Amino acid sequence: MKNSGRAAALFLFPSFLFVLIFSLVPIFESFRLSFYRMILTLPWLGQKFVGWQNYLDLLTDPVASHSLLTTLIFVTVTVPLEVLLGLAVALVINEPFRGRGLLRAVVLVPWAIPSTVASQMWRFIFNDRYGLFNYFLFGDQTELYLAPLADPQLALGAIMVADVWKTTPFAALMILAGLQAVPDELYEAASVDGAGGWQKFRRITLPMIKPAILLAFLFRTIDALRVFDLVFVMTQGGPADSTNVLQFYGYKKSFAEGMIGAGSAVSVLVFFLALLFALLYIRILG
Amino acid sequence: MIGALSLLPFLWFVLTSVKSAGQITAIPPQIMPAFHADFYRSAVSEHGLFRYLANSVIVAGSTTLISIAIGALAAYALTRFRFSWARSCLMLLLAISMFPQISIAGPVWKILSHLGWLNTYQGISAAYVSLSLPLAIWILSTFFRELPYEIEEAALIDGCSRLQALRKVVLPLAAPGLFTAAILVFIHAWNEFFFALIILTNSNLQTLPVGIALFPGEYTMPWGEIAAASTMATLPLVVLTLLFQRRIIRGLSAGAVKG
């Protein structure tokens, strides 16, 4: 193959154009806008340079700092759970047995379901008068029934349950791919040396799938930082801002209040948070 | 056990869609539905279920076609041409795919607004194409890399241009890969909610996820209709998943672990 940078550029051009206009330009534009005051729906009012003001406002807004905290709690609870459960699921569906293909497909179903459908479904399950959640807890004693989505103590937990259900399959798939890459000879050699099941898992499986596990952590963390759909449908950030995660907060700032400058400051914050986690994981991986 | 946990919550929702109104709110919950089609009827006639369905088909379909077409060109160049910045391109794509949506949402809205493309099929599809290109290019690159170069080389020596070689030799051989990437892009576009919510504010153009999220009803939720619409929105995906489980798993791991 000869050096063919120019031909490559030609082939890459259409993709590059899309990515440039709808991903690269917007990310820089978000940075720029975060230093301006501007109303999204009233562009003719113009944009005024305000320096770090949007960031200062963010720092002093108790709703914003609470939103950051909520997001971090959400990430630190759901992601380890999803990866751990995902590991368990992956170990099961990696074993050869009758109907394994079918089980793999079934495990994929929560991943494939549209997130707004999953949100409505869990909202129905958590219903305060006839939801399955209450029935399993209290049976016929309807006077004890809880309203998880209307209770600031429970709402975030309910959303976490829905998220774990929806995204554990993805973590499982990442780890399954790692498991499939472990050569059988390693296990055979270990058996010859008299290693037990647990030892094989500790000394062979875990070290071999470490990169896959870390990748599952990385992908899930980045995705959990931008949780939005579940919150939008199940609680609208409430009650009392108890589920007001950053992406929902930023969405409201930009698109409900139209304060695109302030919203962009949130965008930049979420961006750097994601970047921070990405660098952290890459550090561990490399 | 794992299978039950995955499937039962959704099955419950599917059963809900064919119950009668009284059964939905019954305590203790009734498992056997009355098999009424009423909720489907009213979801179609009163809530425009078919309109949402048609919009979803158009948007997800065109997104898939365009992403795969131009993504195949890019992936071919990245795997078959030798140039110094190929790896940087793939890394850049990976980085872009990790952008939080909120980080680009405002400017994307502004750009589409300038183009007059808010509330249009081309507007939402253009945004989706750029969102799904990183995934499509990564998966396609993995598949292209596995194809033997010799056949293609023979075609090039016989006087085929690069484009002809791609079309006549590589694409037919990589058909399974194209199909895998297409399924994944289609599922993503079919399910996407955030951008659809901000770009499609006209209910005549909204896709299924938006329609389902914004189902009207403040005090008494029309659960039967929501369950009916949800079942309709999910059925194509469940069928795809059951049929192509192996491809989906392969595609997802190609997109991620090989990095």
Interface residues (C-beta under 8 A of the other chain):
Chain A: M1 K2 N3 S4 G5 A7 A8 L10 F11 L12 P14 S15 F16 F18 V19 I21 F22 S23 L24 V25 P26 I27 E29 S30 L33 L40 P43 V89 V92 I93 G101 L103 R104 A105 V106 V107 L108 V109 P110 A112 I113 P114 S115 T116 V117 A118 S119 Q120 M121 W122 F124 I125 R129 Y130 L132 Y135 G139 D140 T142 W165 P169 F170 L173 M174 L176 A177 G178 Q180 A181 P211 A212 L215 F219 I222 L225 R226 F228 D229 F232 V233 L246 Q247 G250 Y251 S254 F255 I260 G263 S264 V266 S267 V268 V270 F271 A274 A278
Chain B: I2 G3 L5 S6 L7 P9 F10 W12 F13 T16 I24 T25 A26 I27 P28 P29 I70 G71 L73 A74 Y76 A77 L78 R80 F81 R82 F83 S84 W85 A86 C89 L93 A95 I96 M98 F99 P100 Q101 I102 S103 I104 A105 G106 P107 V108 W109 K110 I111 A126 A127 V129 S130 L131 L133 P134 I137 R162 I187 W190 N191 F193 F194 L197 I198 L208 P209 V210 I212 A213 F215 M221 W223 I226 A227 S230 A233 T234 L237 V238 L240 T241 L242 Q245 R246 I248 I249 L252 S253 A256 V257 G259
